[in-house]
Amino acid sequence: MDWRRQDTAKTNFQLKLHQTSDQIPELKRMVQREGAARSDAERERRARGDWEARARGAEEDAARLAGKLHAAQREIAR
């Protein structure tokens, strides 16, 4: 009877091992997708920072040019 339990345990272990080894390729694909998603998110974060910096620069340029325009208009009005 003891050998039957050992046989059953061994068979169950082999079955679990086989099921687990079948999952390895899918787990690898999941890890790769997660890595790609992280890279995409990081790239988007950097791009957003660049866009925000460009927008601030454009706002500064607009304010500077508006000041020049007003100065030129005052000069013309004299």
Buried (B, 14 or more C-beta within 10 A) or exposed (E): EEEEEEEEEEEEEEEEEEEEEEEEEEEEEEEEEEEEEEEEEEEEEEEEEEEEEEEEEEEEEEEEEEEEEEEEEEEEEE
